Amino acid sequence: MKYAVLLYSLVFTILTLLSVLDSIEPPETSKYIASTSLRTGDILLFGECAVLKTLQMSPYSHAAVCVLNRKNIPYSLEIGPKHGCATLTPVKDLSKNIRVRKISRQIDLKAALQYIYLVRYTCYKLPLLKASFCLRLGSDDLFCSSLVSGFFIFTGVMPATTMNYLPKDFALRIPTKNGYSFGPVISLRS
């Protein structure tokens, strides 16, 4: 009986925490940008999964990177359980609750396309839970924020590192090199 009460209390606490954290939205910003002003290398942040937001104690559960095609149409390079493998999705087809960190200058499209070519058949694995608990990841573990950090390392924006980046890390200070920097988190208006 004592264990049943304890288990009930634990389940109730977890459900309450998930409910509260699911209602947490990224801070509203007075600054909005239009999707037409996106550049290759801008970071896209999403807050759609309550469980991951709870584990990371963050309003963000997913990260992607913007890549413009030759006609300057913005696409989201992302990977996740919904897609299975690395994919490019038009930004206009994404959810409306997107936050952006603008990069100081556009990344070379050729370098971005080379990275996309390298990861095009790479499939999603679920190590984000391991990374959330700071557990060691395998070298072939790929999830949204490792795809984004790999993109920035490959294109010369970030120094090579063994750090496991989580979506919330892209809303904070990101180490950069070669004169790149990122602006504050702002809202995207379609």
C-alpha positions as CSV (number, residue, x, y, z in Angstrom):
1,M,0.0,0.0,0.0
2,K,2.8,2.4,0.9
3,Y,4.5,1.8,-2.5
4,A,1.3,2.3,-4.3
5,V,0.8,5.7,-2.7
6,L,4.4,6.6,-3.5
7,L,4.1,5.5,-7.1
8,Y,0.8,7.4,-7.5
9,S,2.5,10.5,-6.0
10,L,5.5,10.1,-8.4
11,V,3.2,9.7,-11.5
12,F,1.1,12.7,-10.4
13,T,4.2,14.8,-10.0
14,I,5.6,13.8,-13.4
15,L,2.3,14.5,-15.1
16,T,2.0,17.8,-13.4
17,L,5.5,18.8,-14.4
18,L,4.9,17.7,-18.0
19,S,1.7,19.7,-18.1
20,V,3.4,22.8,-16.7
21,L,6.4,22.5,-19.0
22,D,4.3,21.9,-22.0
23,S,2.7,25.2,-21.5
24,I,6.0,27.0,-21.3
25,E,6.6,28.9,-24.5
26,P,9.8,30.5,-25.7
27,P,10.0,34.1,-24.5
28,E,8.1,36.4,-26.7
29,T,10.3,38.8,-28.5
30,S,9.2,42.1,-29.8
31,K,11.4,41.5,-32.8
32,Y,10.1,39.5,-35.8
33,I,11.7,38.7,-39.1
34,A,10.1,37.6,-42.3
35,S,11.0,34.2,-43.8
36,T,12.2,36.1,-46.9
37,S,15.1,37.5,-44.8
38,L,16.5,34.1,-43.8
39,R,20.0,33.1,-44.9
40,T,21.9,29.9,-45.2
41,G,23.2,29.2,-41.7
42,D,20.4,30.7,-39.7
43,I,19.5,28.4,-36.8
44,L,15.8,27.4,-36.5
45,L,14.5,26.5,-33.0
46,F,11.2,24.7,-32.3
47,G,9.4,23.9,-29.0
48,E,7.0,21.1,-29.9
49,C,7.8,18.1,-27.7
50,A,6.9,18.4,-24.0
51,V,9.1,15.4,-22.9
52,L,12.2,16.8,-24.5
53,K,11.5,20.3,-23.3
54,T,11.2,18.8,-19.8
55,L,14.4,16.8,-20.0
56,Q,16.4,19.8,-21.2
57,M,14.6,22.3,-19.0
58,S,14.2,24.5,-22.1
59,P,11.5,25.9,-24.3
60,Y,13.2,24.3,-27.3
61,S,13.0,20.6,-28.2
62,H,14.2,20.7,-31.8
63,A,16.9,22.5,-33.8
64,A,17.4,22.8,-37.6
65,V,19.5,25.0,-39.9
66,C,18.2,27.1,-42.8
67,V,19.6,26.5,-46.3
68,L,18.6,28.7,-49.2
69,N,18.4,27.1,-52.6
70,R,19.7,28.9,-55.8
71,K,16.3,30.7,-56.0
72,N,16.7,32.0,-52.4
73,I,13.8,29.8,-51.1
74,P,14.6,28.9,-47.5
75,Y,14.6,25.3,-46.5
76,S,15.0,23.6,-43.1
77,L,17.8,21.0,-42.9
78,E,16.7,18.7,-40.1
79,I,16.5,15.2,-38.9
80,G,14.1,13.6,-36.5
81,P,11.8,10.7,-35.8
82,K,9.1,12.2,-38.0
83,H,11.3,12.3,-41.0
84,G,13.6,9.3,-40.4
85,C,16.5,10.6,-42.4
86,A,18.1,14.0,-43.0
87,T,15.6,16.0,-45.0
88,L,15.1,19.5,-46.5
89,T,11.6,21.0,-45.8
90,P,10.5,24.3,-47.1
91,V,10.3,26.8,-44.2
92,K,6.8,27.9,-45.3
93,D,5.6,24.3,-44.6
94,L,6.9,24.3,-41.0
95,S,4.9,25.1,-37.8
96,K,4.2,28.7,-37.2
97,N,6.0,28.8,-33.8
98,I,9.6,29.1,-35.0
99,R,12.4,31.0,-33.4
100,V,15.5,32.0,-35.3
101,R,19.1,33.0,-34.6
102,K,20.5,34.9,-37.5
103,I,24.0,34.2,-38.6
104,S,26.3,37.2,-39.1
105,R,26.9,36.3,-42.8
106,Q,25.6,33.7,-45.1
107,I,27.5,30.4,-45.4
108,D,28.8,29.4,-48.8
109,L,26.0,27.4,-50.6
110,K,28.6,25.0,-52.1
111,A,29.9,24.0,-48.7
112,A,26.3,23.7,-47.4
113,L,25.4,21.4,-50.3
114,Q,28.5,19.3,-49.8
115,Y,27.4,18.6,-46.2
116,I,23.8,17.8,-47.3
117,Y,25.2,15.4,-49.8
118,L,27.3,13.7,-47.1
119,V,24.3,13.3,-44.7
120,R,21.5,12.7,-47.2
121,Y,21.1,9.0,-46.3
122,T,21.9,9.4,-42.6
123,C,19.0,8.1,-40.4
124,Y,17.8,9.4,-37.1
125,K,18.7,7.6,-33.9
126,L,17.3,8.4,-30.6
127,P,20.3,9.4,-28.5
128,L,18.9,12.8,-27.6
129,L,17.6,11.1,-24.4
130,K,21.2,9.9,-23.7
131,A,22.6,13.3,-24.5
132,S,20.0,14.9,-22.2
133,F,21.5,12.9,-19.4
134,C,25.1,13.6,-20.4
135,L,25.7,10.0,-21.4
136,R,28.4,9.0,-23.9
137,L,27.1,8.9,-27.5
138,G,28.3,6.6,-30.2
139,S,30.1,8.2,-33.2
140,D,27.2,7.3,-35.5
141,D,24.4,8.7,-33.3
142,L,22.7,11.5,-35.1
143,F,19.8,13.6,-33.9
144,C,18.7,17.2,-34.7
145,S,21.3,19.2,-32.9
146,S,24.2,16.9,-33.8
147,L,23.2,17.4,-37.5
148,V,23.2,21.2,-36.9
149,S,26.5,21.3,-35.1
150,G,28.0,19.0,-37.8
151,F,26.8,21.4,-40.4
152,F,28.5,24.3,-38.7
153,I,31.7,22.4,-38.1
154,F,31.8,21.2,-41.7
155,T,31.2,24.7,-43.1
156,G,33.8,26.4,-40.8
157,V,31.5,28.3,-38.5
158,M,32.2,26.3,-35.3
159,P,35.4,24.7,-34.1
160,A,35.5,20.9,-34.0
161,T,34.4,19.6,-30.6
162,T,33.3,16.5,-28.9
163,M,30.5,18.3,-27.0
164,N,27.0,16.9,-27.4
165,Y,24.9,19.9,-28.4
166,L,21.2,19.9,-27.4
167,P,18.6,22.1,-29.1
168,K,18.7,24.5,-26.0
169,D,22.4,25.1,-26.6
170,F,21.7,26.8,-29.9
171,A,19.6,29.4,-28.1
172,L,22.6,30.2,-25.9
173,R,26.2,31.1,-26.6
174,I,27.7,29.1,-29.5
175,P,31.5,28.9,-30.0
176,T,32.3,30.2,-33.5
177,K,35.3,30.9,-35.6
178,N,36.3,32.6,-38.9
179,G,34.5,35.8,-37.9
180,Y,31.0,34.2,-37.7
181,S,28.6,35.1,-34.9
182,F,24.9,34.6,-34.1
183,G,22.3,37.2,-33.2
184,P,19.7,36.9,-30.4
185,V,16.7,34.5,-30.7
186,I,13.9,36.2,-32.6
187,S,10.5,35.1,-33.8
188,L,9.9,34.1,-37.4
189,R,6.9,35.5,-39.2
190,S,5.9,33.6,-42.3
